[in-house]
């Protein structure tokens, strides 16, 4: 059973009135079938079904207020009942049949049966019971898994950004069956803006993933199923009691009907095993206390052929955690990799042999050299796919025009060199970018249309109340444009601190959604990679962007006509010609240029 979460139905809308249900409890619905009509403060909206299934429960009545991102109704898609039927019911019948097969001959003790037939029957009973043990254990484990499946809850993928309806599952940090803690990172997902970490809402055990890595997950749909800690512990206790009672029922006929010859034959083998076991445990027949550990931890121990008793548990009541096992394995590997000094010459000989073999392979590969290129197809997804769509949209919908100029930043570089030491004392890396942003914000005050945007129906010019300057960052995930908020109100050092934070976050692919929204003007620092000129594309819905070229030491004439060396940076503006003309961007660029070429005058304009 899955809850349908009421999705976003309009910008800024947090609740709505449920006007009419188009379905009722028990109805079978199809995907995209209208299920309800809700009234917002703007319009009447029809809510479609996310997938087919049977309506189990309606959480709101007609006339009540339903909140966005809260459950609206519950639907059963049939997957839970099918898994319960095949995973629990059928296995339970098979298990019951096994018990009856073993127990029935135990009650058959007719006087007419001969001693030989009794012995044969008893041996067959013992063999049948022995084969029934693993079957019953397998059935019990299957029953436990099915019971946990029934107790599981779905984790609903929440809103991870304004206007984002789906994201790509990049990396699962846990596996099915793992036990997780609250706020532990479960999965990384990639939106069209950034890489986002999804954390666990409460401690529990992962039961099932609804999406594989590389698939697209939709917001407000189940991402994975889990069982909370208290539910898992209760089910584990019930399954343990059930398994013990079942095993006692199966093994009872074995003890009653086993013949002296058979018992004598296997007693020695059993004694040997018990002696070995007691020797390992050091208990000599004494009962050992049960060490708590989750099935995922026990599976990890089996994979590495480790004993649970060898691991020191750091959890509650001595529980062995996954971290304890990994730490034990790491410690064991460290001991194994220690080289005895007497064997050091053997290691050196092995290295020399490998080196000679590698050189021989290199000579052989030189004769028939393969191509260094590889033919392959890479799916365009994540940030790169979104950038492709937006660049096409911006270049086709916005009439671009470009304006180029040169900046003499010799004095600005000298000022930066003097202030750099003081900034480093405060742990701030001072680059040219904070000065460029501050000068741009001061120029916006004189030409505010550069900080505006066009309305969706292109009927209004929307002037923005803050100058949020974005900077394009070439990250591993693709091009990102985080922005520094309210640059006109910040000092140079405050801007530098924000620039450093956003650059680091963008290059790691973990920029917060708030840092990517609300930009009003953008800078593309192509010169950092060595370019001199560029024709940038506007970052919609902004109306202008500037590309900075690399700084070069070039000869120029001073005021007296003498040739001198100056530090020159080339710039190229791109403007939206629907609302910005050449004269406007020329005036804006000249004022911005004046502030950068005369930084002392820029200080006079600071508020």
C-alpha positions as CSV (number, residue, x, y, z in Angstrom):
1,X,0.0,0.0,0.0
2,X,1.4,3.4,-1.0
3,X,0.3,6.8,0.0
4,X,-0.3,9.4,-2.8
5,X,1.3,12.6,-1.7
6,X,-0.4,15.8,-2.9
7,X,2.1,17.4,-5.2
8,X,2.9,21.1,-5.8
9,X,-0.1,22.6,-7.6
10,X,1.1,26.2,-8.0
11,X,3.9,28.5,-6.9
12,X,3.5,29.4,-3.2
13,X,0.4,27.3,-2.7
14,X,0.7,25.2,0.5
15,X,-2.9,24.0,0.9
16,X,-6.2,23.7,-1.0
17,X,-9.8,22.7,-0.5
18,X,-10.9,19.2,-1.6
19,X,-14.0,20.1,-3.7
20,X,-15.0,16.6,-5.0
21,X,-13.8,13.0,-4.9
22,X,-14.0,11.4,-8.4
23,X,-13.3,8.0,-6.8
24,X,-14.3,6.1,-3.7
25,X,-12.6,3.5,-1.5
26,X,-12.5,0.1,-3.2
27,X,-12.4,1.5,-6.7
28,X,-9.8,0.2,-9.2
29,X,-8.1,3.2,-10.9
30,X,-5.8,3.6,-13.9
31,X,-2.7,5.6,-14.3
32,X,-3.4,9.4,-15.0
33,X,-7.1,8.9,-14.2
34,X,-8.6,12.0,-12.5
35,X,-9.2,11.2,-8.8
36,X,-10.1,14.5,-7.2
37,X,-10.8,18.2,-7.8
38,X,-9.2,20.7,-5.5
39,X,-9.7,24.5,-5.3
40,X,-6.6,26.7,-4.7
41,X,-6.7,30.5,-4.3
42,X,-6.2,30.7,-8.1
43,X,-8.1,28.0,-9.9
44,X,-9.8,24.6,-9.8
45,X,-7.2,21.8,-10.3
46,X,-7.8,18.2,-11.3
47,X,-5.5,15.7,-9.6
48,X,-4.6,12.6,-11.7
49,X,-3.6,9.2,-10.3
50,X,0.2,8.5,-10.4
51,X,-0.3,4.8,-11.2
52,X,-2.9,2.1,-11.4
53,X,-4.2,0.2,-8.4
54,X,-7.0,-0.2,-5.9
55,X,-8.1,2.7,-3.7
56,X,-7.7,1.6,0.0
57,X,-8.3,4.8,2.0
58,X,-9.3,8.4,1.5
59,X,-7.6,10.7,4.0
60,X,-9.6,13.8,3.4
61,X,-13.4,14.4,3.1
62,X,-15.0,16.8,0.6
63,X,-14.9,20.3,1.9
64,X,-11.8,19.7,4.0
65,X,-8.5,21.4,3.6
66,X,-5.7,19.3,2.2
67,X,-2.0,20.3,2.6
68,X,0.6,20.1,-0.2
69,X,3.1,17.3,0.4
70,X,0.7,15.4,2.8
71,X,-1.0,12.1,2.0
72,X,-4.2,12.5,0.0
73,X,-5.3,8.9,-0.4
74,X,-3.8,5.3,-0.2
75,X,-3.6,3.0,-3.2
76,X,-2.7,-0.7,-3.4
77,X,-0.9,-1.6,-6.6
78,X,-1.0,-5.3,-5.9
79,X,2.8,-5.8,-5.5
80,X,2.7,-6.3,-1.7
81,X,-0.1,-8.9,-1.8
82,X,1.6,-10.9,-4.6
83,X,4.9,-11.0,-2.7
84,X,3.1,-12.0,0.5
85,X,1.3,-14.8,-1.3
86,X,4.4,-16.2,-3.1
87,X,6.9,-15.4,-0.4
88,X,5.0,-16.3,2.7
89,X,1.9,-18.4,2.1
90,X,3.3,-20.9,-0.3
91,X,6.5,-21.4,1.7
92,X,4.5,-21.8,4.9
93,X,2.5,-24.6,3.2
94,X,5.6,-26.3,2.0
95,X,7.1,-26.1,5.5
96,X,4.0,-27.6,7.1
97,X,4.1,-30.5,4.5
98,X,7.7,-31.2,5.5
99,X,6.8,-31.4,9.2
100,X,3.9,-33.8,8.4
101,X,6.1,-36.0,6.3
102,X,8.6,-36.4,9.2
103,X,6.1,-36.7,12.0
104,X,3.7,-39.2,10.3
105,X,6.0,-42.3,10.5
106,X,6.8,-41.6,14.1
107,X,3.2,-42.4,15.1
108,X,3.2,-45.6,13.0
109,X,4.3,-48.3,15.5
110,X,2.0,-51.2,14.6
111,X,2.9,-54.6,16.2
112,X,2.9,-56.3,12.8
113,X,5.9,-54.3,11.6
114,X,9.1,-56.3,11.6
115,X,12.3,-55.2,13.3
116,X,14.1,-54.8,10.0
117,X,11.3,-52.6,8.6
118,X,11.2,-50.6,11.8
119,X,15.0,-50.0,11.6
120,X,14.7,-49.0,7.9
121,X,11.7,-46.7,8.7
122,X,13.6,-45.1,11.6
123,X,16.7,-44.5,9.5
124,X,14.5,-43.0,6.7
125,X,12.8,-40.8,9.3
126,X,16.2,-39.5,10.6
127,X,17.4,-38.8,7.1
128,X,14.1,-37.1,6.3
129,X,14.3,-35.0,9.4
130,X,17.9,-34.1,8.6
131,X,16.9,-32.9,5.1
132,X,13.9,-31.1,6.6
133,X,16.1,-28.9,8.9
134,X,17.7,-26.8,6.2
135,X,14.3,-26.6,4.4
136,X,12.6,-25.4,7.5
137,X,15.4,-22.9,8.1
138,X,15.1,-21.6,4.6
139,X,11.3,-21.4,4.9
140,X,11.7,-19.5,8.2
141,X,14.1,-17.0,6.7
142,X,11.7,-16.5,3.8
143,X,8.9,-16.0,6.2
144,X,11.0,-13.4,8.1
145,X,11.8,-11.6,4.9
146,X,8.1,-11.6,3.9
147,X,7.1,-10.4,7.4
148,X,9.6,-7.6,7.2
149,X,8.3,-6.7,3.8
150,X,4.8,-6.4,5.3
151,X,6.0,-4.2,8.1
152,X,8.1,-1.9,5.8
153,X,7.4,1.7,5.1
154,X,8.1,3.7,1.9
155,X,10.5,6.6,2.1
156,X,8.9,9.3,-0.1
157,X,11.4,11.4,-2.2
158,X,10.8,15.0,-0.9
159,X,11.1,18.3,-2.8
160,X,14.8,18.8,-3.6
161,X,14.5,22.1,-5.5
162,X,12.0,24.6,-6.9
163,X,10.4,23.3,-10.0
164,X,12.3,19.9,-9.9
165,X,10.0,17.0,-10.6
166,X,12.5,14.2,-11.1
167,X,16.2,13.4,-10.5
168,X,18.7,10.7,-11.4
169,X,19.8,8.1,-8.9
170,X,23.6,8.4,-9.0
171,X,25.0,6.2,-6.1
172,X,23.4,4.1,-3.4
173,X,25.6,4.3,-0.3
174,X,23.8,1.3,1.3
175,X,22.6,-2.1,0.2
176,X,19.3,-4.0,0.7
177,X,19.4,-5.5,4.1
178,X,21.7,-2.9,5.7
179,X,20.9,-1.3,9.0
180,X,21.1,2.6,8.8
181,X,21.1,5.3,11.4
182,X,19.1,8.5,11.4
183,X,20.5,11.2,9.1
184,X,22.9,8.6,7.5
185,X,23.5,9.3,3.8
186,X,21.4,6.8,1.8
187,X,21.8,7.9,-1.8
188,X,23.1,10.7,-4.0
189,X,20.7,12.0,-6.6
190,X,21.5,14.4,-9.5
191,X,19.0,17.2,-10.3
192,X,19.3,19.6,-13.2
193,X,21.2,21.9,-10.9
194,X,23.3,20.0,-8.4
195,X,24.2,16.7,-6.7
196,X,22.0,16.2,-3.6
197,X,22.4,13.8,-0.7
198,X,19.3,12.0,0.6
199,X,19.5,11.0,4.2
200,X,17.6,8.5,6.4
201,X,14.6,10.0,8.2
202,X,14.9,7.4,11.1
203,X,17.0,4.4,12.0
204,X,16.0,1.1,10.5
205,X,16.8,-1.7,8.0
206,X,16.7,-1.2,4.2
207,X,14.3,-3.7,2.6
208,X,14.0,-2.7,-1.1
209,X,15.2,-0.1,-3.5
210,X,12.5,1.2,-5.9
211,X,15.1,2.6,-8.3
212,X,18.4,1.3,-9.6
213,X,21.5,3.5,-10.1
214,X,21.1,5.5,-13.3
215,X,17.3,5.5,-13.3
216,X,15.2,8.7,-12.9
217,X,13.2,9.0,-9.6
218,X,10.2,11.2,-9.4
219,X,9.6,13.6,-6.6
220,X,6.8,12.6,-4.1
221,X,7.1,8.9,-5.1
222,X,8.6,6.0,-3.0
223,X,12.4,6.0,-3.2
224,X,13.1,2.9,-1.0
225,X,11.3,0.7,1.5
226,X,12.7,0.3,5.1
227,X,11.6,-1.2,8.4
228,X,12.1,1.0,11.5
229,X,14.3,-0.4,14.3
230,X,11.5,-1.3,16.6
231,X,9.5,-3.1,13.9
232,X,12.6,-5.1,12.8
233,X,13.5,-6.1,16.3
234,X,10.0,-7.3,17.0
235,X,9.9,-9.3,13.8
236,X,13.4,-10.8,14.5
237,X,12.2,-11.9,18.0
238,X,9.1,-13.5,16.6
239,X,11.0,-15.3,13.8
240,X,13.5,-16.6,16.3
241,X,10.8,-18.1,18.5
242,X,9.0,-19.6,15.5
243,X,12.3,-21.2,14.1
244,X,13.2,-22.7,17.5
245,X,9.7,-24.2,18.0
246,X,9.7,-25.6,14.4
247,X,13.1,-27.2,14.8
248,X,12.1,-28.8,18.1
249,X,9.0,-30.3,16.4
250,X,11.1,-31.7,13.6
251,X,13.9,-33.2,15.7
252,X,11.5,-34.8,18.3
253,X,10.7,-37.9,16.1
254,X,14.4,-38.3,15.5
255,X,15.2,-38.8,19.1
256,X,12.2,-41.1,19.7
257,X,12.7,-43.4,16.7
258,X,16.5,-43.4,16.4
259,X,17.9,-47.0,16.7
260,X,20.9,-47.8,19.0
261,X,23.0,-48.8,16.0
262,X,22.4,-45.5,14.2
263,X,23.0,-43.5,17.3
264,X,26.2,-45.4,18.2
265,X,27.5,-44.9,14.7
266,X,27.1,-41.1,14.8
267,X,27.8,-40.5,18.4
268,X,31.5,-40.4,17.9
269,X,31.2,-38.0,15.0
270,X,29.0,-35.7,17.1
271,X,31.4,-35.9,20.0
272,X,34.3,-34.9,17.8
273,X,32.4,-31.9,16.5
274,X,31.4,-30.8,19.9
275,X,34.9,-31.2,21.1
276,X,36.2,-29.0,18.3
277,X,33.5,-26.5,18.9
278,X,34.1,-26.3,22.6
279,X,37.8,-26.0,21.9
280,X,37.2,-23.0,19.6
281,X,34.7,-21.4,22.0
282,X,36.7,-22.1,25.1
283,X,33.5,-23.0,26.9
284,X,33.7,-26.8,27.1
285,X,30.0,-27.4,26.8
286,X,28.8,-24.3,28.6
287,X,26.0,-22.4,26.8
288,X,27.2,-19.2,25.2
289,X,25.2,-15.9,25.4
290,X,23.7,-14.8,22.1
291,X,25.5,-11.9,20.5
292,X,23.1,-9.5,18.8
293,X,23.8,-8.6,15.2
294,X,21.7,-7.8,12.2
295,X,21.3,-10.1,9.2
296,X,23.4,-7.8,7.1
297,X,26.3,-8.0,9.5
298,X,26.0,-11.8,9.7
299,X,26.0,-12.0,5.9
300,X,29.2,-9.9,5.9
301,X,30.8,-12.2,8.4
302,X,29.9,-15.3,6.2
303,X,31.3,-13.6,3.1
304,X,34.7,-13.1,4.9
305,X,34.5,-16.4,6.8
306,X,34.7,-14.8,10.2
307,X,33.2,-15.8,13.6
308,X,30.8,-13.5,15.3
309,X,32.5,-14.1,18.6
310,X,35.8,-12.8,17.3
311,X,34.4,-9.3,16.8
312,X,34.1,-6.9,19.7
313,X,30.7,-5.2,19.4
314,X,30.4,-1.5,20.0
315,X,26.7,-1.2,19.8
316,X,24.0,-1.4,22.5
317,X,24.1,-4.6,24.6
318,X,27.3,-5.6,22.8
319,X,25.6,-5.5,19.3
320,X,28.1,-6.1,16.5
321,X,27.8,-3.3,14.0
322,X,28.9,-3.2,10.4
323,X,31.6,-0.7,11.3
324,X,33.0,-3.2,13.8
325,X,33.4,-5.8,11.1
326,X,35.0,-3.4,8.7
327,X,37.4,-2.2,11.3
328,X,38.4,-5.8,12.1
329,X,39.0,-6.5,8.4
330,X,41.1,-3.4,8.0
331,X,43.2,-4.4,11.0
332,X,43.6,-7.9,9.6
333,X,44.7,-6.5,6.3
334,X,47.3,-4.3,8.0
335,X,48.8,-7.3,9.8
336,X,48.9,-9.3,6.5
337,X,50.7,-6.6,4.6
338,X,53.5,-6.2,7.2
339,X,56.7,-7.5,5.6
340,X,59.2,-9.4,7.7
341,X,62.7,-8.0,7.2
342,X,64.1,-11.5,6.5
343,X,61.8,-11.7,3.5
344,X,62.4,-8.2,2.1
345,X,64.9,-9.5,-0.5
346,X,62.1,-11.8,-1.8
347,X,59.8,-8.9,-2.3
348,X,62.6,-7.0,-4.1
349,X,63.2,-10.0,-6.4
350,X,59.4,-10.1,-7.2
351,X,59.3,-6.4,-8.0
352,X,62.3,-6.8,-10.4
353,X,60.6,-9.8,-12.1
354,X,57.4,-7.8,-12.5
355,X,59.3,-4.8,-13.9
356,X,61.1,-7.0,-16.5
357,X,57.8,-8.6,-17.5
358,X,56.2,-5.1,-17.9
359,X,59.1,-3.9,-20.1
360,X,58.8,-7.0,-22.3
361,X,55.0,-6.3,-22.7
362,X,55.8,-2.7,-23.6
363,X,58.2,-3.8,-26.4
364,X,55.6,-6.3,-27.7
365,X,52.8,-3.7,-27.7
366,X,55.1,-1.2,-29.5
367,X,55.2,-3.5,-32.5
368,X,51.4,-3.6,-32.8
369,X,50.1,-0.4,-31.3
370,X,46.4,-0.1,-30.8
371,X,44.3,3.0,-31.3
372,X,44.3,5.4,-28.4
373,X,40.7,6.4,-29.2
374,X,37.6,4.5,-28.2
375,X,34.3,4.4,-30.0
376,X,31.5,4.7,-27.4
377,X,28.2,6.4,-26.7
378,X,27.7,8.3,-23.5
379,X,24.2,9.2,-22.3
380,X,23.7,13.0,-21.9
381,X,22.2,13.4,-18.4
382,X,22.2,15.4,-15.2
383,X,23.6,18.9,-15.3
384,X,25.0,18.4,-18.8
385,X,21.6,17.5,-20.2
386,X,19.9,20.5,-18.6
387,X,22.7,22.9,-19.8
388,X,22.2,21.6,-23.3
389,X,18.4,22.3,-23.2
390,X,18.8,25.7,-21.6
391,X,21.5,26.9,-24.0
392,X,19.4,25.9,-27.0
393,X,16.4,27.7,-25.4
394,X,18.3,30.8,-24.6
395,X,20.1,31.1,-27.9
396,X,16.9,30.6,-29.9
397,X,14.5,32.7,-27.8
398,X,16.8,35.6,-26.9
399,X,18.1,37.9,-29.6
400,X,21.8,38.3,-28.5
401,X,24.1,41.2,-29.3
402,X,27.7,41.4,-28.2
403,X,29.9,44.3,-27.0
404,X,33.6,44.0,-26.5
405,X,36.2,46.2,-24.7
406,X,39.6,46.1,-22.9
407,X,40.2,46.8,-19.2
408,X,43.5,48.2,-17.9
409,X,43.7,46.5,-14.5
410,X,47.3,47.4,-13.6
411,X,46.3,49.5,-10.6
412,X,43.7,46.9,-9.5
413,X,46.3,44.2,-9.4
414,X,48.6,46.3,-7.3
415,X,45.7,47.0,-4.9
416,X,44.9,43.3,-4.6
417,X,48.6,42.5,-3.9
418,X,48.6,44.9,-1.0
419,X,45.3,43.6,0.5
420,X,46.0,39.9,-0.2
421,X,48.1,39.5,3.0
422,X,45.5,40.9,5.2
423,X,42.8,38.7,3.7
424,X,44.9,35.6,4.2
425,X,45.2,36.5,7.9
426,X,41.4,36.0,8.1
427,X,41.5,32.8,6.1
428,X,40.1,34.4,2.9
429,X,41.6,33.9,-0.6
430,X,41.4,37.3,-2.3
431,X,41.1,37.2,-6.1
432,X,40.0,39.7,-8.7
433,X,36.5,38.4,-8.8
434,X,35.2,40.2,-5.6
435,X,36.4,43.6,-7.1
436,X,34.8,42.8,-10.4
437,X,31.5,41.9,-8.7
438,X,31.5,44.9,-6.5
439,X,32.2,47.3,-9.4
440,X,29.4,45.6,-11.3
441,X,26.9,46.1,-8.5
442,X,27.8,49.8,-8.2
443,X,27.3,50.2,-12.0
444,X,23.9,48.5,-11.7
445,X,22.8,51.3,-9.4
446,X,23.2,53.7,-12.4
447,X,21.8,51.4,-15.0
448,X,19.3,49.1,-13.2
449,X,17.9,47.6,-16.4
450,X,21.0,45.4,-16.6
451,X,19.7,43.8,-13.3
452,X,16.1,43.3,-14.6
453,X,14.3,40.5,-16.4
454,X,11.4,40.2,-18.8
455,X,8.1,38.8,-17.6
456,X,6.9,35.4,-19.0
457,X,4.4,37.0,-21.4
458,X,7.0,39.6,-22.3
459,X,4.7,42.4,-21.4
460,X,6.6,43.8,-18.4
461,X,10.2,44.6,-17.3
462,X,10.7,43.3,-13.8
463,X,13.4,45.3,-11.9
464,X,15.1,43.3,-9.2
465,X,15.6,44.6,-5.7
466,X,19.0,42.9,-5.2
467,X,22.0,42.4,-7.3
468,X,22.7,38.7,-7.2
469,X,25.8,38.1,-9.4
470,X,26.4,34.5,-10.6
471,X,29.7,33.1,-11.7
472,X,30.0,30.1,-14.1
473,X,32.0,27.3,-12.6
474,X,33.4,24.4,-14.6
475,X,32.6,21.5,-12.2
476,X,32.9,17.7,-12.6
477,X,29.2,17.5,-13.0
478,X,29.0,20.1,-15.7
479,X,28.6,23.9,-15.8
480,X,27.0,25.4,-12.7
481,X,26.2,29.1,-12.0
482,X,25.9,29.8,-8.3
483,X,25.4,33.4,-7.3
484,X,26.5,35.7,-4.5
485,X,23.4,37.3,-3.0
486,X,23.0,41.1,-2.5
487,X,26.5,42.1,-3.7
488,X,25.6,45.8,-3.4
489,X,25.4,45.4,0.4
490,X,28.5,43.3,1.0
491,X,32.1,44.3,1.5
492,X,35.0,43.1,-0.6
493,X,36.0,40.6,2.0
494,X,32.5,39.3,2.4
495,X,32.2,38.8,-1.3
496,X,35.5,37.0,-1.4
497,X,34.4,34.6,1.4
498,X,31.2,33.8,-0.6
499,X,33.1,33.4,-3.8
500,X,35.4,30.8,-2.2
501,X,32.6,28.9,-0.6
502,X,30.5,28.7,-3.8
503,X,33.5,27.7,-5.9
504,X,34.4,24.9,-3.6
505,X,30.8,23.7,-3.4
506,X,30.3,23.8,-7.2
507,X,33.5,21.9,-8.0
508,X,32.4,19.1,-5.6
509,X,29.0,19.1,-7.2
510,X,27.2,19.9,-3.9
511,X,25.8,23.4,-4.3
512,X,22.7,24.2,-2.3
513,X,19.6,24.9,-4.3
514,X,19.3,28.4,-2.7
515,X,22.8,29.3,-4.1
516,X,21.6,28.5,-7.7
517,X,18.4,30.4,-7.6
518,X,17.7,34.1,-8.0
519,X,20.6,35.2,-10.1
520,X,20.3,38.6,-11.9
521,X,23.6,39.0,-13.7
522,X,26.3,36.5,-14.6
523,X,30.1,36.4,-15.1
524,X,31.9,33.8,-17.2
525,X,35.7,33.8,-16.3
526,X,36.9,32.0,-19.5
527,X,40.3,33.7,-19.0
528,X,41.0,31.4,-16.1
529,X,41.5,28.6,-18.7
530,X,43.5,30.8,-21.1
531,X,40.9,32.2,-23.5
532,X,41.2,35.8,-24.7
533,X,37.8,36.3,-26.4
534,X,34.4,34.6,-26.0
535,X,30.8,35.2,-27.1
536,X,28.8,34.1,-24.0
537,X,25.1,32.9,-24.0
538,X,22.8,34.7,-21.6
539,X,21.7,32.7,-18.6
540,X,17.9,32.9,-18.9
541,X,15.9,34.7,-17.4
542,X,18.7,37.2,-16.9
543,X,19.3,39.9,-19.6
544,X,23.1,40.2,-19.7
545,X,26.3,38.2,-19.2
546,X,30.0,39.1,-19.5
547,X,32.9,36.9,-20.4
548,X,36.3,37.8,-18.9
549,X,39.4,37.0,-21.0
550,X,42.9,36.3,-19.7
551,X,45.1,39.1,-18.5
552,X,48.1,39.9,-20.7
553,X,51.1,42.2,-20.2
554,X,50.9,44.4,-23.3
555,X,52.5,47.7,-24.5
556,X,50.3,50.8,-24.3
557,X,50.7,54.5,-24.5
558,X,50.5,56.6,-21.4
559,X,49.2,60.1,-21.1
560,X,52.4,61.6,-22.3
561,X,52.7,59.4,-25.3
562,X,55.3,57.0,-23.9
563,X,55.1,53.3,-24.4
564,X,54.7,51.4,-21.1
565,X,53.7,47.9,-20.0
566,X,50.2,47.5,-18.8
567,X,48.0,44.6,-17.6
568,X,45.1,44.3,-20.1
569,X,42.0,42.1,-19.7
570,X,39.6,41.6,-22.6
571,X,35.8,41.5,-21.9
572,X,32.8,40.6,-24.1
573,X,29.3,41.4,-23.1
574,X,26.1,39.7,-24.3
575,X,22.8,41.5,-24.0
576,X,19.2,40.7,-24.5
577,X,18.3,43.0,-27.4
578,X,14.6,42.9,-26.6
579,X,15.1,45.4,-23.7
580,X,18.8,46.4,-23.9
581,X,20.2,48.5,-26.7
582,X,23.8,49.2,-27.6
583,X,23.9,52.6,-25.9
584,X,22.7,51.2,-22.6
585,X,25.2,48.4,-22.3
586,X,28.0,50.8,-23.5
587,X,27.2,53.3,-20.7
588,X,27.0,50.5,-18.2
589,X,30.3,48.9,-19.3
590,X,32.1,52.2,-19.3
591,X,31.1,52.9,-15.7
592,X,32.1,49.4,-14.6
593,X,35.4,49.8,-16.5
594,X,36.1,53.1,-14.8
595,X,35.6,51.6,-11.3
596,X,38.0,48.7,-12.1
597,X,40.7,51.0,-13.7
598,X,40.5,53.5,-10.9
599,X,39.8,51.4,-7.8
600,X,40.4,54.4,-5.5
601,X,37.3,56.1,-7.0
602,X,35.4,52.8,-6.5
603,X,36.1,53.1,-2.8
604,X,34.4,56.5,-2.7
605,X,31.1,55.0,-4.1
606,X,31.0,52.2,-1.4
607,X,28.2,52.6,1.1
